[in-house]
Amino acid sequence: MKFAFIIDPIHRLDPTHDTSVAIMEAAQELGHEVWITQANRLSVIDGKAWAMLEQAHLTPVKLVDGRWVTIESWFSLDAPIFRPLEDMDAVFMRTDPPVDTAYLYATYILDYIDPAKTRVLNSPSGIRAANEKMYALQFTEAIPETIVSQDKTVIRQFLEKKGAAVLKPLGGKAGEGILFLEPSDRNFNSLIEISTLQGKLPVMVQTYLPEAKEGDKRIILLDGSPIGAVNRIPTGTDFRGNMAVGGRVASVGITEREHEICAQLAPTLQRDGLVFVGIDVIGGYLTEVNVTSPTGIREVDRLNDARLAHQVIKWLTEPDQSR
């Protein structure tokens, strides 16, 4: 089978960490063709989505003394070919956020792939519907107390009621721009002005969960079912546990409460075509639903001797796995 991956420039990816690379390696190891492109190399011609595609050949990472290691020239690419994306059996949309205008236009182009011929993961319409912060708000029984506003007074009232809160930009990724708020902070007004662009953009404000000190759990879901998890624990003076800001990772199980959260999400994720998803859970509360380019596979595999990417590819290629 042929798989296309819409990714950021491949030379910028870290093969020892990046989930897209893990899935591409799994596809190659299972005997399939791996092709890559970028969001700015997509077109629509005669009502069909096309892309400038390059077949990729990867040297898989190896686990040595508990760490993934790679070689310097870990990939090679064949000459680019301009061809319809319907020539592929599946297309993975794995461009990193922000979900800006260019990103949204790319999803519109992907709408012109015939779903009867080619599966797109995740669904373009599903990605558009699922802002990674806002999407969680519909699962009211799973989330902590949360507001979304650009109004300084509204945010101040919520903060004084809760005592401490976490502010998140709606378009952020990897912990970028997340702030810890306290009512006594003399910088409060400035922080809100900067985060909301002087009241022009709403932000999410959630009750601070003290359990965050014990870790921010990433749970990976495949077609609504959890297949693995990793705990991301803050280090040093940073309250964020995100790996991108230096959070330490640790092996962790999935609790009964977390299985319940996954069960709550599953029908909605399946309805919206969100097959490969990473949810974030702190202290038994859902905080985010990551649908664009969720990561964590490398860490789960390293800590648990698992092969999650192989599960994803087998789910796609073996009919009994995707039912």
C-alpha positions as CSV (number, residue, x, y, z in Angstrom):
1,M,0.0,0.0,0.0
2,K,1.0,3.6,-0.5
3,F,0.9,6.1,2.4
4,A,1.4,9.9,2.0
5,F,2.4,12.0,5.0
6,I,1.8,15.8,5.0
7,I,4.5,16.9,7.4
8,D,6.8,19.9,8.2
9,P,10.1,19.8,6.3
10,I,11.5,16.4,7.1
11,H,15.0,17.7,7.8
12,R,13.6,19.6,10.8
13,L,12.0,16.5,12.4
14,D,13.7,14.7,15.2
15,P,13.4,10.9,14.4
16,T,14.1,10.0,18.1
17,H,11.0,11.9,19.2
18,D,8.7,12.6,16.3
19,T,5.5,10.5,16.1
20,S,5.2,11.2,12.3
21,V,8.6,9.6,11.8
22,A,7.6,6.6,14.0
23,I,4.5,6.0,11.9
24,M,6.4,6.3,8.6
25,E,9.0,3.8,9.9
26,A,6.2,1.4,10.9
27,A,4.6,1.6,7.4
28,Q,8.0,1.0,5.8
29,E,8.8,-1.9,8.1
30,L,5.4,-3.5,7.3
31,G,6.2,-3.4,3.6
32,H,4.3,-0.3,2.5
33,E,5.5,2.7,0.4
34,V,6.1,6.0,2.3
35,W,5.6,9.3,0.5
36,I,5.9,12.8,1.9
37,T,4.8,16.3,1.0
38,Q,4.1,19.6,2.7
39,A,0.9,21.7,3.1
40,N,2.3,24.3,0.7
41,R,2.8,21.7,-2.0
42,L,-0.9,20.8,-2.4
43,S,-3.2,21.8,-5.3
44,V,-6.7,21.1,-6.7
45,I,-6.9,20.3,-10.4
46,D,-10.0,19.2,-12.2
47,G,-11.8,18.7,-8.8
48,K,-9.1,16.5,-7.3
49,A,-6.4,17.1,-4.7
50,W,-2.8,16.8,-6.0
51,A,0.6,17.1,-4.3
52,M,4.2,17.2,-5.1
53,L,5.3,13.9,-3.5
54,E,8.6,12.3,-2.8
55,Q,9.0,8.7,-1.9
56,A,11.0,8.5,1.4
57,H,13.4,5.7,2.5
58,L,14.1,5.7,6.2
59,T,16.8,4.2,8.4
60,P,14.8,3.3,11.6
61,V,16.0,4.5,15.0
62,K,17.3,1.9,17.4
63,L,16.9,1.6,21.1
64,V,20.3,1.6,22.8
65,D,20.7,1.6,26.6
66,G,17.1,3.0,27.0
67,R,17.5,5.8,24.4
68,W,16.5,6.1,20.8
69,V,19.5,6.7,18.6
70,T,19.7,7.5,14.9
71,I,22.2,8.1,12.2
72,E,22.9,11.5,10.7
73,S,21.5,10.7,7.2
74,W,18.5,8.9,8.5
75,F,16.3,9.5,5.3
76,S,16.7,9.7,1.6
77,L,14.2,11.0,-1.0
78,D,13.5,10.0,-4.6
79,A,12.8,12.7,-7.2
80,P,9.5,14.6,-6.6
81,I,6.5,13.5,-8.6
82,F,3.3,15.6,-9.0
83,R,0.4,13.2,-8.7
84,P,-3.2,12.9,-7.3
85,L,-3.4,12.1,-3.6
86,E,-6.1,9.6,-4.6
87,D,-3.2,7.4,-5.9
88,M,-2.4,6.9,-2.2
89,D,-4.3,4.4,0.0
90,A,-4.1,6.8,3.0
91,V,-3.0,10.3,3.7
92,F,-1.8,11.4,7.1
93,M,-2.3,15.1,7.8
94,R,0.6,15.7,10.3
95,T,1.5,19.3,9.9
96,D,2.2,21.0,13.3
97,P,0.0,23.8,14.6
98,P,-0.7,26.7,14.6
99,V,-3.9,26.0,12.7
100,D,-3.6,29.3,10.8
101,T,-5.1,30.4,7.5
102,A,-2.6,28.3,5.5
103,Y,-3.3,25.2,7.6
104,L,-7.1,25.7,7.1
105,Y,-6.7,26.1,3.3
106,A,-4.7,22.9,3.2
107,T,-7.6,21.0,4.9
108,Y,-10.0,22.5,2.3
109,I,-7.8,21.0,-0.4
110,L,-7.8,17.6,1.3
111,D,-11.6,17.7,1.1
112,Y,-11.1,17.0,-2.6
113,I,-9.7,13.5,-2.0
114,D,-12.4,10.9,-2.7
115,P,-12.9,9.1,0.6
116,A,-14.0,6.0,-1.3
117,K,-10.5,5.7,-2.7
118,T,-8.2,7.2,0.0
119,R,-8.6,7.6,3.7
120,V,-7.4,10.9,5.3
121,L,-6.2,10.8,8.9
122,N,-7.4,12.9,10.6
123,S,-10.5,14.0,8.7
124,P,-10.0,17.5,7.3
125,S,-13.5,18.6,8.5
126,G,-12.8,16.9,11.9
127,I,-9.6,18.9,12.3
128,R,-11.4,22.1,11.4
129,A,-14.1,21.3,14.0
130,A,-11.7,20.4,16.8
131,N,-9.8,23.3,18.1
132,E,-7.5,21.5,20.5
133,K,-8.5,23.6,23.4
134,M,-12.2,24.3,22.6
135,Y,-13.1,20.8,21.6
136,A,-12.8,19.5,25.1
137,L,-15.5,21.9,26.4
138,Q,-18.3,19.7,25.1
139,F,-17.3,16.9,27.5
140,T,-18.6,18.7,30.6
141,E,-18.3,15.7,32.9
142,A,-14.7,15.2,32.1
143,I,-13.1,18.7,32.2
144,P,-12.2,21.0,35.1
145,E,-14.0,24.3,35.5
146,T,-13.2,26.3,32.4
147,I,-14.0,29.6,30.8
148,V,-13.2,31.1,27.4
149,S,-13.1,34.8,27.2
150,Q,-11.1,37.9,26.1
151,D,-12.8,40.0,28.8
152,K,-10.3,41.0,31.5
153,T,-13.1,41.5,34.1
154,V,-14.6,38.0,33.4
155,I,-11.2,36.4,33.7
156,R,-10.5,38.3,36.9
157,Q,-13.8,37.2,38.5
158,F,-13.1,33.6,37.6
159,L,-9.5,33.8,38.9
160,E,-10.6,35.3,42.2
161,K,-13.3,32.7,42.6
162,K,-10.9,29.8,42.0
163,G,-7.8,31.2,43.6
164,A,-5.4,30.0,40.9
165,A,-5.9,29.2,37.2
166,V,-4.0,28.3,34.0
167,L,-4.4,30.5,30.9
168,K,-4.0,28.8,27.5
169,P,-3.9,30.5,24.1
170,L,-6.5,28.7,21.9
171,G,-4.0,28.3,19.0
172,G,-1.0,27.3,21.0
173,K,1.0,24.1,20.9
174,A,3.7,22.3,23.0
175,G,2.9,24.4,26.1
176,E,3.6,27.7,24.3
177,G,2.1,30.8,26.0
178,I,0.5,28.9,28.9
179,L,0.5,31.0,32.0
180,F,-0.1,30.3,35.7
181,L,-2.4,33.0,37.2
182,E,-2.9,34.1,40.7
183,P,-5.1,37.0,41.9
184,S,-2.2,38.7,43.7
185,D,0.0,38.9,40.5
186,R,0.6,42.6,39.9
187,N,1.2,41.7,36.2
188,F,-2.3,40.3,35.8
189,N,-3.6,43.1,33.5
190,S,-0.5,43.0,31.3
191,L,-0.6,39.3,31.0
192,I,-4.2,39.3,29.9
193,E,-3.6,42.2,27.5
194,I,-0.7,40.4,25.9
195,S,-2.5,37.0,25.7
196,T,-5.7,38.4,24.3
197,L,-4.0,40.9,22.0
198,Q,-5.6,43.8,23.8
199,G,-9.0,42.0,24.1
200,K,-9.1,40.9,20.4
201,L,-8.7,37.1,20.9
202,P,-10.3,34.8,23.5
203,V,-8.2,32.6,25.7
204,M,-9.0,29.5,27.8
205,V,-8.7,29.8,31.5
206,Q,-9.0,26.6,33.6
207,T,-9.0,25.9,37.3
208,Y,-5.4,25.1,38.3
209,L,-5.1,21.4,39.2
210,P,-2.5,20.9,41.9
211,E,-2.0,17.3,40.6
212,A,-0.2,18.9,37.6
213,K,2.9,18.7,39.8
214,E,2.6,14.9,39.6
215,G,2.3,15.0,35.8
216,D,0.3,15.8,32.7
217,K,-0.7,12.4,31.2
218,R,-0.8,12.0,27.4
219,I,-3.1,9.2,26.4
220,I,-3.0,8.1,22.8
221,L,-6.3,7.0,21.2
222,L,-6.8,5.0,18.0
223,D,-10.4,5.1,16.7
224,G,-11.5,6.2,20.2
225,S,-9.7,3.4,22.1
226,P,-6.7,4.1,24.3
227,I,-3.6,2.3,23.2
228,G,-0.9,3.8,25.4
229,A,0.1,6.6,27.7
230,V,3.0,8.6,29.0
231,N,3.3,10.9,32.0
232,R,5.0,14.3,31.5
233,I,6.3,15.7,34.7
234,P,7.4,19.3,35.2
235,T,11.1,19.8,36.0
236,G,12.9,22.8,37.5
237,T,10.9,25.9,38.1
238,D,8.5,25.5,35.1
239,F,5.0,24.4,36.1
240,R,4.4,22.9,32.6
241,G,5.0,19.3,31.9
242,N,5.2,19.4,28.1
243,M,8.1,17.6,26.6
244,A,8.9,20.6,24.4
245,V,9.6,22.7,27.5
246,G,11.8,20.1,29.2
247,G,9.2,18.0,31.0
248,R,10.5,14.6,32.2
249,V,8.6,11.5,30.9
250,A,7.7,8.4,32.9
251,S,5.9,5.2,32.3
252,V,2.3,5.2,33.5
253,G,-0.9,3.2,33.3
254,I,-4.4,4.2,32.4
255,T,-6.8,4.5,35.3
256,E,-10.5,3.5,35.4
257,R,-11.5,7.2,35.4
258,E,-9.3,7.7,32.3
259,H,-10.9,4.8,30.5
260,E,-14.3,6.4,31.3
261,I,-13.1,9.7,29.8
262,C,-12.0,7.8,26.6
263,A,-15.4,6.1,26.4
264,Q,-17.1,9.5,26.7
265,L,-15.0,10.9,23.8
266,A,-15.1,7.8,21.5
267,P,-18.5,8.3,19.8
268,T,-17.7,12.0,19.1
269,L,-14.2,11.3,17.8
270,Q,-15.5,8.6,15.5
271,R,-18.3,10.8,14.2
272,D,-15.8,13.5,13.4
273,G,-13.3,11.2,11.7
274,L,-10.6,11.8,14.4
275,V,-8.8,8.5,14.3
276,F,-5.4,9.3,15.8
277,V,-5.8,11.5,18.8
278,G,-3.8,12.4,21.9
279,I,-5.7,13.6,25.0
280,D,-4.2,15.3,28.0
281,V,-5.4,14.4,31.5
282,I,-4.4,15.9,34.8
283,G,-5.7,14.6,38.1
284,G,-8.5,12.7,36.4
285,Y,-9.7,15.7,34.3
286,L,-9.5,16.1,30.6
287,T,-7.6,19.3,29.7
288,E,-7.0,19.0,25.9
289,V,-7.8,16.9,22.8
290,N,-4.9,17.0,20.4
291,V,-5.9,16.1,16.8
292,T,-3.4,17.9,14.4
293,S,-0.1,16.1,15.1
294,P,-0.3,14.5,18.5
295,T,2.9,13.1,19.8
296,G,4.0,10.6,22.4
297,I,4.6,7.3,20.5
298,R,8.3,7.3,20.8
299,E,8.1,7.8,24.5
300,V,5.5,5.2,25.1
301,D,7.4,2.7,23.0
302,R,10.7,3.4,24.7
303,L,9.2,3.1,28.2
304,N,6.9,0.2,27.7
305,D,8.6,-1.9,24.9
306,A,5.5,-1.2,22.8
307,R,5.0,-0.7,19.0
308,L,2.1,1.8,18.8
309,A,2.9,3.0,15.3
310,H,2.6,-0.6,14.0
311,Q,-0.8,-0.8,15.6
312,V,-1.9,2.3,13.7
313,I,-0.7,0.9,10.3
314,K,-2.2,-2.5,11.0
315,W,-5.5,-0.8,11.9
316,L,-5.4,0.8,8.4
317,T,-4.3,-2.3,6.5
318,E,-6.0,-5.2,8.2
319,P,-9.8,-5.0,7.9
320,D,-10.5,-6.8,11.2
321,Q,-8.4,-4.2,13.0
322,S,-10.5,-1.2,12.0
323,R,-13.9,-2.6,12.8
